[in-house]
């Protein structure tokens, strides 16, 4: 197994719950950069809030990474959009040099003194369009599989800007986030592929359950293969 080359964490961000412009619902998608050391535990970064704990945060969505390469692609696709810079779309970590093509579910990393494991992709929501002030950004992010991903925290610790995200281990049978996202965008993926995804080592239990429910639905309906 070839390890991913270390990448430097160029930005660490946390946010408080606020109202988005023109919205009556709160969100912590607007993050502020941290300059000093930040504690990381099973719930995420110290001081980071989540307006909807059903959709964000918790042990299986503790730390969100969004590659800076995706901001560059979004800026080209949506030149009028606001906040297309690191920290602008709700991530906790900003890096260059690792995307969904290289990252696999179950990959284990060291960041500072903490140990993290990729648990699932991020699912973009309406807040991205509200934050950017342009419709269609969230759909573009979902359609191109460039939403970043969530880590669970295997061992708590501290990190600081400039720390390296160091790849330690990849489980056998790991599935890249790019392949995972592509398969789920298919209208009728093969049952074999869905079974592979559901059994991806390290996948968050909720995702595994949802994929197995989709397998069951396809098996019950005519034309399923």
Secondary structure as a PSIPRED ss2 file (coil, helix, strand):
# PSIPRED VFORMAT (PSIPRED V4.0)

   1 X C   1.000  0.000  0.000
   2 X C   1.000  0.000  0.000
   3 X C   1.000  0.000  0.000
   4 X C   1.000  0.000  0.000
   5 X C   1.000  0.000  0.000
   6 X C   1.000  0.000  0.000
   7 X E   0.000  0.000  1.000
   8 X E   0.000  0.000  1.000
   9 X E   0.000  0.000  1.000
  10 X E   0.000  0.000  1.000
  11 X E   0.000  0.000  1.000
  12 X E   0.000  0.000  1.000
  13 X E   0.000  0.000  1.000
  14 X E   0.000  0.000  1.000
  15 X C   1.000  0.000  0.000
  16 X C   1.000  0.000  0.000
  17 X C   1.000  0.000  0.000
  18 X E   0.000  0.000  1.000
  19 X E   0.000  0.000  1.000
  20 X C   1.000  0.000  0.000
  21 X C   1.000  0.000  0.000
  22 X C   1.000  0.000  0.000
  23 X C   1.000  0.000  0.000
  24 X C   1.000  0.000  0.000
  25 X C   1.000  0.000  0.000
  26 X E   0.000  0.000  1.000
  27 X E   0.000  0.000  1.000
  28 X C   1.000  0.000  0.000
  29 X C   1.000  0.000  0.000
  30 X C   1.000  0.000  0.000
  31 X C   1.000  0.000  0.000
  32 X E   0.000  0.000  1.000
  33 X E   0.000  0.000  1.000
  34 X C   1.000  0.000  0.000
  35 X C   1.000  0.000  0.000
  36 X C   1.000  0.000  0.000
  37 X C   1.000  0.000  0.000
  38 X E   0.000  0.000  1.000
  39 X E   0.000  0.000  1.000
  40 X E   0.000  0.000  1.000
  41 X E   0.000  0.000  1.000
  42 X C   1.000  0.000  0.000
  43 X C   1.000  0.000  0.000
  44 X E   0.000  0.000  1.000
  45 X E   0.000  0.000  1.000
  46 X C   1.000  0.000  0.000
  47 X C   1.000  0.000  0.000
  48 X C   1.000  0.000  0.000
  49 X C   1.000  0.000  0.000
  50 X C   1.000  0.000  0.000
  51 X C   1.000  0.000  0.000
  52 X C   1.000  0.000  0.000
  53 X C   1.000  0.000  0.000
  54 X C   1.000  0.000  0.000
  55 X C   1.000  0.000  0.000
  56 X C   1.000  0.000  0.000
  57 X C   1.000  0.000  0.000
  58 X C   1.000  0.000  0.000
  59 X H   0.000  1.000  0.000
  60 X H   0.000  1.000  0.000
  61 X H   0.000  1.000  0.000
  62 X C   1.000  0.000  0.000
  63 X E   0.000  0.000  1.000
  64 X E   0.000  0.000  1.000
  65 X E   0.000  0.000  1.000
  66 X C   1.000  0.000  0.000
  67 X C   1.000  0.000  0.000
  68 X H   0.000  1.000  0.000
  69 X H   0.000  1.000  0.000
  70 X H   0.000  1.000  0.000
  71 X H   0.000  1.000  0.000
  72 X H   0.000  1.000  0.000
  73 X H   0.000  1.000  0.000
  74 X H   0.000  1.000  0.000
  75 X H   0.000  1.000  0.000
  76 X H   0.000  1.000  0.000
  77 X H   0.000  1.000  0.000
  78 X C   1.000  0.000  0.000
  79 X C   1.000  0.000  0.000
  80 X C   1.000  0.000  0.000
  81 X C   1.000  0.000  0.000
  82 X C   1.000  0.000  0.000
  83 X C   1.000  0.000  0.000
  84 X C   1.000  0.000  0.000
  85 X C   1.000  0.000  0.000
  86 X C   1.000  0.000  0.000
  87 X C   1.000  0.000  0.000
  88 X C   1.000  0.000  0.000
  89 X C   1.000  0.000  0.000
  90 X C   1.000  0.000  0.000
  91 X C   1.000  0.000  0.000
  92 X C   1.000  0.000  0.000
  93 X E   0.000  0.000  1.000
  94 X E   0.000  0.000  1.000
  95 X E   0.000  0.000  1.000
  96 X C   1.000  0.000  0.000
  97 X C   1.000  0.000  0.000
  98 X C   1.000  0.000  0.000
  99 X C   1.000  0.000  0.000
 100 X C   1.000  0.000  0.000
 101 X C   1.000  0.000  0.000
 102 X C   1.000  0.000  0.000
 103 X C   1.000  0.000  0.000
 104 X E   0.000  0.000  1.000
 105 X C   1.000  0.000  0.000
 106 X C   1.000  0.000  0.000
 107 X C   1.000  0.000  0.000
 108 X E   0.000  0.000  1.000
 109 X E   0.000  0.000  1.000
 110 X E   0.000  0.000  1.000
 111 X E   0.000  0.000  1.000
 112 X C   1.000  0.000  0.000
 113 X C   1.000  0.000  0.000
 114 X E   0.000  0.000  1.000
 115 X E   0.000  0.000  1.000
 116 X E   0.000  0.000  1.000
 117 X E   0.000  0.000  1.000
 118 X E   0.000  0.000  1.000
 119 X E   0.000  0.000  1.000
 120 X E   0.000  0.000  1.000
 121 X E   0.000  0.000  1.000
 122 X C   1.000  0.000  0.000
 123 X C   1.000  0.000  0.000
 124 X C   1.000  0.000  0.000
 125 X C   1.000  0.000  0.000
 126 X H   0.000  1.000  0.000
 127 X H   0.000  1.000  0.000
 128 X H   0.000  1.000  0.000
 129 X H   0.000  1.000  0.000
 130 X H   0.000  1.000  0.000
 131 X H   0.000  1.000  0.000
 132 X H   0.000  1.000  0.000
 133 X C   1.000  0.000  0.000
 134 X C   1.000  0.000  0.000
 135 X C   1.000  0.000  0.000
 136 X C   1.000  0.000  0.000
 137 X H   0.000  1.000  0.000
 138 X H   0.000  1.000  0.000
 139 X H   0.000  1.000  0.000
 140 X H   0.000  1.000  0.000
 141 X H   0.000  1.000  0.000
 142 X H   0.000  1.000  0.000
 143 X H   0.000  1.000  0.000
 144 X H   0.000  1.000  0.000
 145 X C   1.000  0.000  0.000
 146 X C   1.000  0.000  0.000
 147 X C   1.000  0.000  0.000
 148 X C   1.000  0.000  0.000
 149 X E   0.000  0.000  1.000
 150 X E   0.000  0.000  1.000
 151 X E   0.000  0.000  1.000
 152 X E   0.000  0.000  1.000
 153 X E   0.000  0.000  1.000
 154 X E   0.000  0.000  1.000
 155 X E   0.000  0.000  1.000
 156 X C   1.000  0.000  0.000
 157 X E   0.000  0.000  1.000
 158 X E   0.000  0.000  1.000
 159 X E   0.000  0.000  1.000
 160 X C   1.000  0.000  0.000
 161 X C   1.000  0.000  0.000
 162 X C   1.000  0.000  0.000
 163 X C   1.000  0.000  0.000
 164 X E   0.000  0.000  1.000
 165 X E   0.000  0.000  1.000
 166 X E   0.000  0.000  1.000
 167 X E   0.000  0.000  1.000
 168 X E   0.000  0.000  1.000
 169 X E   0.000  0.000  1.000
 170 X C   1.000  0.000  0.000
 171 X C   1.000  0.000  0.000
 172 X C   1.000  0.000  0.000
 173 X C   1.000  0.000  0.000
 174 X C   1.000  0.000  0.000
 175 X C   1.000  0.000  0.000
 176 X E   0.000  0.000  1.000
 177 X H   0.000  1.000  0.000
 178 X H   0.000  1.000  0.000
 179 X H   0.000  1.000  0.000
 180 X H   0.000  1.000  0.000
 181 X H   0.000  1.000  0.000
 182 X H   0.000  1.000  0.000
 183 X H   0.000  1.000  0.000
 184 X H   0.000  1.000  0.000
 185 X H   0.000  1.000  0.000
 186 X C   1.000  0.000  0.000
 187 X C   1.000  0.000  0.000
 188 X C   1.000  0.000  0.000
 189 X C   1.000  0.000  0.000
 190 X C   1.000  0.000  0.000
 191 X H   0.000  1.000  0.000
 192 X H   0.000  1.000  0.000
 193 X H   0.000  1.000  0.000
 194 X H   0.000  1.000  0.000
 195 X H   0.000  1.000  0.000
 196 X H   0.000  1.000  0.000
 197 X H   0.000  1.000  0.000
 198 X H   0.000  1.000  0.000
 199 X C   1.000  0.000  0.000
 200 X C   1.000  0.000  0.000
 201 X C   1.000  0.000  0.000
 202 X C   1.000  0.000  0.000
 203 X C   1.000  0.000  0.000
 204 X C   1.000  0.000  0.000
 205 X H   0.000  1.000  0.000
 206 X H   0.000  1.000  0.000
 207 X H   0.000  1.000  0.000
 208 X H   0.000  1.000  0.000
 209 X H   0.000  1.000  0.000
 210 X H   0.000  1.000  0.000
 211 X H   0.000  1.000  0.000
 212 X H   0.000  1.000  0.000
 213 X H   0.000  1.000  0.000
 214 X H   0.000  1.000  0.000
 215 X H   0.000  1.000  0.000
 216 X H   0.000  1.000  0.000
 217 X H   0.000  1.000  0.000
 218 X H   0.000  1.000  0.000
 219 X H   0.000  1.000  0.000
 220 X H   0.000  1.000  0.000
 221 X C   1.000  0.000  0.000
 222 X C   1.000  0.000  0.000
 223 X C   1.000  0.000  0.000
 224 X C   1.000  0.000  0.000
 225 X C   1.000  0.000  0.000
